[in-house]
Amino acid sequence: ESNNLKELGINYKKIDLLDNKDFYYKEIEKKVSKNTKMVMIQRSMGYSSRRSLSINAIKKAIEFVKNINNKIIIMVDNCYGEFVEIKEPSHVGADVVVGSLIKNPGGGLALSGGYITGKQDLINRIANRMTSPGIGKEVGLMFDQTRNILQGFFLAPKTTMSALKGSILFSHVFNKLGYKVYPKPEEERTDIIQAIVFEEKDKLISFCEEVQHASPIDSNVKPIPWVMPGYNDEVIMAAGTFIQGASIELSADAPIREPYTGFLQGGLVYEHSKLALSLILNKILD
């Protein structure tokens, strides 16, 4: 695709976790050089089988990179992790932290947008890039959403707690039924995502269909897998949400590939998660 990072003179290297569990420190030491400008850490698991990264794990990785070159900028993609642990990446050395306002920190009220927080000089540079030098963050389109964003942020810890309780409930029940789940119900969590391995395509699709069926919006709609830009596999998404794409509201999605893992997140109220779970179990166990 045109206008990519390479055309702008930016090179990129990816380092997977070691055994899907911890940072691969030997590879980091090999690939981080004097020319490295930034290291980006993705906290959440995404569509992978790895575990999401705890704040302690992120702290250790940041210290390791800074010991190699303390001028490297550390950026953390914090999506789905806000308010789950006591500390955030910015408390443990991250220079820039970014995330989405239609996930945890929007509290279910923010209609759109994202956030960027971090060191003042870096925020100023980012703002100048987004608008223009000399103007920076003095201007910007808010769509008259300032009150919704601030009120959502105020409610976000409580909303995140409800989503977290729902994820633990799903983990507990599906674990009892013999499905592979991660995180397991007793494990400490660093984000609101719950992965459930169905092993069968039809069961995965039924799972997403029932999440949609339990939704307050478009509950009559049947989600189907389809080809989406940026993905190598067909993807199915269930999200009958008040705000389009808001995954702090109860939603589920999955790439259609073995071992057919479904990813559940969100839930503005715990009772909604319980309702959805009952519908899913009736369908899958029928």
N, C-alpha and C positions, 0 to 999 in steps of 0.2 A: 504494500500500500504506500501511496505517496505521503509526503510530509511526516515521515516517521522520525524516530530519534536519531537514527544513523545519518539521515540527511542533514540533521542539525549538528552533526559532529559528536553525538553522545553515544558511547558504547555501553553495553549492558551485559552483565553476567548474572546467572541465576545459580544459587546453591540450595539444593534440597536439604531437608533435615536428615540427620543420621538415623537410619532405621525408623523414620517417621516419628521420632520422639524428641530429639534434642538438636541443637545447632551443630553443624559439622565443622568444628573449629579448625581442623587441619586444612580443610578446603578454604575456609575463610582466610586463614593465614596465607595460603598460596595465592588467592585471587585478589585480595586487597593490596593495593600498591600505592606508591607515592602519587600516582595520577588519579587515584580514586577520589571523587568529589563527594559522593553520597552513598550511604548504605540504607536501603529501605527494608523494613521488617513488616511482614503481614501477620498480624496477631491471630486472625481467625483462620480456620482450616480451609475455607472455601469449599470446592468440590473434591477435595483430596481425602485420603484416608489418614492423614496425619492428625495429630492432636493440636488444638489451638494452643497458643503460647501464653504461659502465665507471665505475670509481671516480674516475678523473680527470674524466670528464664530470659526475659527481655533485658532485664538489668544486667545479668551476667554477660550477655552477648554485647551489649553496649560498652561495658567496661573492657571487654576483650578487644573490640575494634578500636576504641579510643587509646588503648595501650599500644596499638600498632601505629596509629596516626591520630593524634587528638584534634586535628583540624578537619577530619571527616565529619560531614553533617549526617546525623542519624534521623531518619524520618520513619515514623511508625504509622501504618494504616491501622486505625483503632476500631474499625467497624465491628459492631456487635459486642464490643468489650466494655463500653463505657458503663460505669457504675456497678459493675459486677464484682470487682475487687475493691479493697480499701484505697489502693493507690492506682494512679494512671501512669502511662509511659513517661509523661513529662516529669513525674516525681522521681524517676530513676535514671535520668540522663538523656532522654530523647530531646533532640533539638527542635523538631517539628512533629506535631501530631495532627492527623487529619481523620475525618470521618463524615458520616452522613446524618443529616437532620431528620430523615425519614426512617431512621433506625433508633437506637436507644435514646440519644440525647434530645430528640424532638418530642419525646413523651406522647406521641400519637397526635399532636396538634400542629406541628410544623408541616406545611403543605409541600415544601420542597427545600432544596439547598443542602449545603454541607458546611463544615467548619474547618478552619485551619488555625492552630494555636502553636505557640512556641516562642523562641527567643526574638526579642524586639527587632534586631537587625535583619533577621531572616524573614520575619513577617513583613517588614517594610519592603524587602526585595521582592517577595511574592506579590505584594499589593501593586508594586510598580509594574510588574510583569502582567498582571491581570488587567490593569487600566492603562496607565502610562506614567513614566517618571515625572515626579513633581506633583502628581495628583494622588497616586497611591490609593489608600483606603478612605480618602476623604469623600469619595463619591461611590455610588453603587446602587444597583436596582434591588429593592427589597420586596416589591410587589405588595406593599402595605401589610407585610407579615411580621413586623417587629414584635407586636404583642403576642401573636401565636407562638413565635419562636421562643420568647422569654418565658411565657407561661408553660409551654411544653418542657422547657429546660427545668423549670421549677418542679414539675411533676415527674420528670424522667426517672429519678431513683425509685420511686414507688412503682411506676409502670414497668421498669426493668425487673423489679422484684417479682411482679406477677408473671412476666414472661419466663423468668428463671424457674419459678415454681412449676409452671406448665411443662417446661423441658424436662425437669426432674421427674415429674409424674409420668410422662411418656417413656422416659428411660426406664423407670422402675417397672412399669407394666409390660413393655415389650421385652425387657430382660427376663422377667418371670415367664413369659411365653416362649422363651428359647431363642429369641432373635439376638444377633450381635448388635450391641449399641455402643456408641462412644460419644461423650463420656458415659461411663457407667453411673448408676444412680448415687453410689456412695463416693464418687470421685469429686475432688474440688474442681470448681469451674472458673473459667476466665472469660467466657462469653455466653450468649443465650442460645447458641445453636445446639441442636440435638440430632445426631446422625443415627439412622436405623437401617440395618442391612437386611433387605428382603429376599435376596437371592433369586427372585422370580420377577420378571418384567410386569406381569399382570398384577401382582400384589403391590408393587410399587405404584403403578398407575391408579389402582383402586384406593390406595392410601391418599394420594393427591386429590383424587375425585371427592373423597369424603371430607377432606379439609375444606375444599371449595364448597361442598354442600352445607357445611356448618357455618359458612361465612355470613355476615350480616348484609353484604352487598353481592349481587350476582350469584346467589346460592343455587340458582337454576342452571347456571352455565357449567358445561362439562369441559374441563381442561384436557388438551390433547398434546402429545409431544410434537415439537416442530423444530425446524432448523432456525437457529438464531445467530445473528452476526457475532463473531468473536468466540464461538464455541465449536469444538470439533465433533460433538455428538448432538443428536436431538435433545432438547430440553423440555421438560414439563414443569409448568408453574401453576400453583394454586394460590390465589390471593384475592379473595373477595373483600377488598379493603376499602375503607372510607376514603383513603388517600392512595392514589394509584402508585403502586410500587413500594408502599410503606411496609417494610418487613419487621417493624416493631409490632404491627398488627399480626394476628395469627396467620401464618402462611407456610407453604412448603414448596420445595422445588427439587429437581434432580436431573442429572444427565442420564440419558437412557443408555446405560452400558453396565456390564457386569462389574461388581456383584449386585447391582441395582440398589444403590443406597439412596434413601430419602433424607432430605435435610429440612428439619422443622425449626421454625424460629417465631418469636413474637407471641403476642397474647396480651391485649390491653388489660384484660381482667382474667384471673385464674379460672373462673367459672366457664369462660368460653373454651379454654383448653380442655376442661373436663367434658363439656358437651361434644366437642369435636372427637375426643378420644372414644366416647361411647358409640358414636356413629361409625368410626373407623373399625372398631372391634366387631360391631354387628355385621359389617360388610366382609371383613377379612375372615372372621371365624364362622361365617354363615355356611 
